[in-house]
Amino acid sequence: MKLKKNIAISESGFIFDPTSGDSFSLNEVGLEILELLREDKTIEEISSYFTEKYDIDFFVTADADDLFCDPELIDLAFDQYDRTKADFIEWDQDNFICGAFTYGICSDALRFVCENKQTNNTEMMWVFFDKNHFKKEKLQNVPKIFMRPEIRATLDYEEDFEFFKKIYSYMENKEFTLKDGRRINVLGEGRLINLAAAEGHPSSVMDMSFANQALSIEFMVKNKKPLAKQVYPVPEKIDKQIAKEKLAAMGTKIDRLTAEQKQYLASWNIGT
């Protein structure tokens, strides 16, 4: 979550105003956007409306269909604005990947553009932020991995979608047949599967990992005197506490194990 002045937009789907303590569902905002679209408002005019309504000084825009769009680049734009107070921070199309577009816009500059531009065609928005009227800068400190202008990875056209669908299909499952007839399915080219062919580290999983780490640190601080210098497993009590609270947060209820079930789980004498 990135906080700027009086507003924060979180991945959980809410806009939160820490000044008033109010929060707004993005669904509510979405309905408001639809209403503005019915009034034939342009995207820039809609953005200007929300920056004024929620008292936003500066915001970063990134295209969701750009496959190399990266939160790190968004943070770079915010950090650069904090340093330089630029009106417009521009993605360097000539030197960086086409498909990681990241632009930072000062709200006052956007309002000026909306009031003075003579067209509703805003596909190439950066042309309206000229150096004669605005403090305009290229996005700085971009990692070298993005310095590949020969690469284009966007989903602007139907053929783009078909191209990347084939790539992902190739990476998800590739079958090899051995001499004896057995078949091996290699997922994600044999790479770490949760990163190569799934969602990586989604917050719905990582929250439990971080909870484990935090509570384990708390346990060590509180029990440092009796602990010897050795490796300890996470206490079972902490594991169960996290599991219980995670299930409660998901609205899921499970049965309690009977004594017989507990014995079965802990024994090697029963079952296979």
C-alpha positions as CSV (number, residue, x, y, z in Angstrom):
1,M,0.0,0.0,0.0
2,K,1.4,3.4,-1.0
3,L,0.4,6.5,1.1
4,K,0.5,9.9,-0.3
5,K,-0.8,12.9,1.8
6,N,-4.4,12.1,2.6
7,I,-5.0,8.9,0.6
8,A,-3.9,5.4,0.2
9,I,-5.0,2.8,-2.4
10,S,-4.5,-0.8,-1.2
11,E,-4.4,-4.1,-2.9
12,S,-7.4,-5.2,-0.8
13,G,-9.8,-3.3,-3.0
14,F,-10.4,-0.2,-0.9
15,I,-9.5,3.5,-1.0
16,F,-8.7,4.6,2.5
17,D,-8.6,8.2,3.8
18,P,-6.5,8.1,7.0
19,T,-7.5,11.7,7.8
20,S,-11.2,11.0,8.2
21,G,-10.9,7.2,8.8
22,D,-13.3,6.6,5.9
23,S,-12.8,3.9,3.4
24,F,-14.4,3.4,0.0
25,S,-14.9,0.2,-1.8
26,L,-13.4,0.2,-5.3
27,N,-16.8,-1.1,-6.5
28,E,-18.3,2.2,-5.3
29,V,-15.6,4.1,-7.2
30,G,-16.2,2.0,-10.2
31,L,-19.9,2.9,-10.3
32,E,-18.9,6.6,-10.0
33,I,-16.5,6.1,-12.9
34,L,-19.2,4.5,-15.0
35,E,-21.5,7.5,-14.3
36,L,-18.8,9.9,-15.5
37,L,-18.2,7.9,-18.6
38,R,-21.9,8.2,-19.4
39,E,-21.4,11.9,-19.3
40,D,-18.7,11.5,-22.0
41,K,-15.9,12.5,-19.6
42,T,-12.4,11.6,-20.9
43,I,-10.0,9.4,-18.8
44,E,-8.0,12.5,-17.9
45,E,-11.1,14.4,-16.8
46,I,-12.1,11.4,-14.6
47,S,-8.6,11.2,-13.1
48,S,-8.7,15.0,-12.4
49,Y,-12.1,14.6,-10.7
50,F,-10.9,11.9,-8.3
51,T,-7.6,13.7,-7.5
52,E,-9.7,16.7,-6.4
53,K,-12.3,14.7,-4.6
54,Y,-9.8,12.7,-2.5
55,D,-7.2,15.5,-2.3
56,I,-4.5,13.6,-4.2
57,D,-1.3,15.6,-4.9
58,F,0.3,13.1,-7.2
59,F,-0.5,9.7,-8.7
60,V,1.2,7.1,-10.8
61,T,-0.5,5.4,-13.8
62,A,0.5,2.1,-15.2
63,D,-1.3,0.0,-17.9
64,A,-2.7,-3.3,-16.7
65,D,-2.1,-4.8,-20.1
66,D,1.6,-4.2,-20.0
67,L,3.2,-7.5,-19.2
68,F,6.3,-5.9,-17.6
69,C,4.4,-3.5,-15.4
70,D,6.2,-3.6,-12.1
71,P,5.3,-2.2,-8.6
72,E,9.0,-1.3,-8.3
73,L,8.7,1.1,-11.1
74,I,5.6,2.7,-9.5
75,D,7.5,3.2,-6.3
76,L,10.4,4.8,-8.2
77,A,8.0,7.4,-9.6
78,F,6.6,8.2,-6.2
79,D,10.1,8.5,-4.7
80,Q,11.2,10.7,-7.6
81,Y,8.3,13.0,-7.0
82,D,9.2,13.3,-3.4
83,R,12.7,14.4,-4.4
84,T,12.0,16.7,-7.4
85,K,8.3,17.6,-7.3
86,A,8.1,17.1,-11.0
87,D,4.8,17.8,-12.8
88,F,5.1,14.9,-15.1
89,I,7.4,11.8,-14.9
90,E,7.7,10.1,-18.2
91,W,8.6,6.5,-19.2
92,D,11.6,6.6,-21.5
93,Q,10.2,4.8,-24.6
94,D,13.4,5.1,-26.6
95,N,15.6,3.3,-24.0
96,F,13.3,1.0,-22.1
97,I,11.0,-2.0,-22.7
98,C,7.8,-1.3,-24.5
99,G,5.4,-2.8,-22.1
100,A,6.3,-1.4,-18.7
101,F,4.9,2.1,-19.2
102,T,4.9,4.0,-15.9
103,Y,3.9,7.7,-15.7
104,G,3.7,10.0,-12.6
105,I,1.4,13.0,-12.8
106,C,1.0,15.9,-10.5
107,S,-2.7,16.6,-10.0
108,D,-2.4,20.4,-10.6
109,A,-0.7,19.7,-13.9
110,L,-3.4,17.3,-14.9
111,R,-6.2,19.8,-14.1
112,F,-4.4,22.4,-16.3
113,V,-4.2,20.0,-19.2
114,C,-7.9,19.1,-18.9
115,E,-8.9,22.8,-18.9
116,N,-6.7,23.8,-21.9
117,K,-6.4,20.9,-24.3
118,Q,-8.4,21.2,-27.5
119,T,-9.2,17.5,-28.1
120,N,-10.7,14.4,-26.5
121,N,-8.1,12.2,-28.1
122,T,-5.9,11.2,-25.1
123,E,-4.3,7.9,-26.3
124,M,-0.8,9.5,-26.1
125,M,-1.3,11.6,-23.0
126,W,2.4,12.6,-22.6
127,V,2.2,15.0,-25.6
128,F,0.0,17.3,-23.5
129,F,2.7,17.7,-20.9
130,D,5.2,19.9,-22.7
131,K,8.4,21.4,-21.2
132,N,7.2,24.9,-21.8
133,H,4.4,24.6,-19.2
134,F,5.5,21.8,-16.9
135,K,8.5,20.4,-15.1
136,K,8.9,17.2,-17.1
137,E,11.4,14.5,-16.3
138,K,12.2,10.9,-17.4
139,L,11.7,8.2,-14.8
140,Q,15.1,7.8,-13.0
141,N,17.0,5.0,-11.4
142,V,15.2,2.4,-13.6
143,P,16.9,-1.1,-13.2
144,K,19.0,-2.2,-16.1
145,I,16.7,-5.2,-16.7
146,F,14.2,-2.8,-18.2
147,M,16.8,-1.2,-20.6
148,R,15.7,-3.4,-23.6
149,P,14.0,-1.1,-26.1
150,E,14.0,-3.9,-28.7
151,I,11.4,-5.8,-26.6
152,R,7.7,-5.1,-27.0
153,A,5.3,-6.9,-24.6
154,T,1.9,-5.3,-24.6
155,L,-1.6,-6.6,-25.2
156,D,-2.8,-3.9,-27.5
157,Y,-3.9,-6.2,-30.3
158,E,-5.6,-9.6,-30.7
159,E,-2.4,-11.1,-32.1
160,D,-0.5,-10.0,-29.0
161,F,-2.9,-12.1,-26.9
162,E,-2.5,-15.1,-29.1
163,F,1.3,-14.8,-29.0
164,F,1.6,-14.7,-25.2
165,K,-1.1,-17.4,-24.8
166,K,1.2,-19.7,-26.8
167,I,4.2,-18.7,-24.6
168,Y,2.4,-19.4,-21.4
169,S,1.0,-22.6,-22.7
170,Y,4.5,-23.7,-23.6
171,M,5.8,-22.9,-20.2
172,E,2.9,-24.5,-18.3
173,N,3.3,-28.0,-19.6
174,K,5.9,-29.7,-21.8
175,E,5.8,-33.5,-22.2
176,F,8.8,-35.7,-22.8
177,T,8.6,-39.4,-23.7
178,L,11.4,-41.7,-22.4
179,K,12.7,-44.7,-24.4
180,D,10.8,-47.1,-22.2
181,G,7.5,-45.3,-23.0
182,R,7.1,-43.4,-19.7
183,R,6.2,-39.8,-20.0
184,I,7.4,-36.8,-18.0
185,N,5.5,-33.6,-17.8
186,V,7.8,-30.7,-17.1
187,L,6.0,-27.7,-15.7
188,G,7.3,-24.2,-16.0
189,E,10.5,-25.5,-17.8
190,G,11.5,-27.1,-14.5
191,R,11.7,-23.7,-12.7
192,L,10.3,-22.9,-9.4
193,I,6.7,-23.7,-10.2
194,N,4.9,-21.1,-8.1
195,L,6.9,-18.4,-9.8
196,A,7.0,-19.7,-13.3
197,A,3.5,-20.9,-13.8
198,A,1.3,-19.6,-11.0
199,E,0.9,-16.4,-9.0
200,G,4.3,-16.3,-7.4
201,H,3.8,-15.2,-3.8
202,P,0.2,-14.0,-3.5
203,S,-0.7,-12.1,-0.3
204,S,-3.3,-14.8,0.6
205,V,-0.3,-17.2,1.2
206,M,2.4,-14.8,2.3
207,D,0.3,-13.4,5.1
208,M,0.7,-16.7,6.9
209,S,4.4,-16.9,6.3
210,F,4.9,-13.4,7.7
211,A,2.7,-14.1,10.7
212,N,4.8,-17.2,11.4
213,Q,8.0,-15.1,11.3
214,A,6.6,-12.3,13.4
215,L,5.2,-14.5,16.1
216,S,8.4,-16.6,16.1
217,I,10.5,-13.5,16.7
218,E,8.1,-12.5,19.5
219,F,8.5,-16.0,21.0
220,M,12.3,-15.8,20.9
221,V,12.4,-12.3,22.5
222,K,10.1,-13.5,25.3
223,N,11.9,-16.8,25.9
224,K,15.5,-15.8,25.0
225,K,17.0,-16.8,28.4
226,P,16.0,-20.5,28.5
227,L,16.8,-21.0,24.7
228,A,20.1,-22.6,23.8
229,K,22.1,-21.6,20.7
230,Q,20.5,-24.1,18.3
231,V,17.8,-24.4,15.6
232,Y,14.3,-24.7,16.9
233,P,11.1,-25.6,15.0
234,V,8.3,-23.1,15.1
235,P,6.2,-23.9,18.2
236,E,3.2,-26.0,17.3
237,K,1.0,-23.5,19.3
238,I,2.0,-20.7,17.0
239,D,1.3,-22.8,13.9
240,K,-2.2,-23.7,15.2
241,Q,-2.9,-20.1,16.2
242,I,-2.1,-18.8,12.7
243,A,-4.1,-21.6,11.0
244,K,-7.1,-20.9,13.3
245,E,-7.1,-17.1,12.6
246,K,-6.6,-17.6,8.9
247,L,-9.6,-19.9,8.7
248,A,-11.6,-17.4,10.7
249,A,-10.6,-14.6,8.4
250,M,-11.7,-16.7,5.4
251,G,-15.0,-17.5,7.1
252,T,-14.2,-21.2,7.1
253,K,-15.1,-23.6,9.8
254,I,-13.6,-27.1,10.2
255,D,-14.3,-30.0,12.5
256,R,-12.2,-30.7,15.6
257,L,-10.1,-33.9,15.6
258,T,-11.3,-36.7,17.8
259,A,-8.9,-38.5,20.1
260,E,-8.9,-41.4,17.6
261,Q,-8.1,-39.2,14.7
262,K,-5.2,-37.5,16.5
263,Q,-3.8,-41.0,17.4
264,Y,-4.1,-42.0,13.7
265,L,-2.2,-38.9,12.6
266,A,0.6,-39.3,15.1
267,S,1.1,-43.1,14.7
268,W,2.9,-45.2,12.2
269,N,1.2,-48.4,13.3
270,I,-2.2,-47.7,11.7
271,G,-2.9,-47.3,8.0
272,T,-0.5,-47.3,5.0
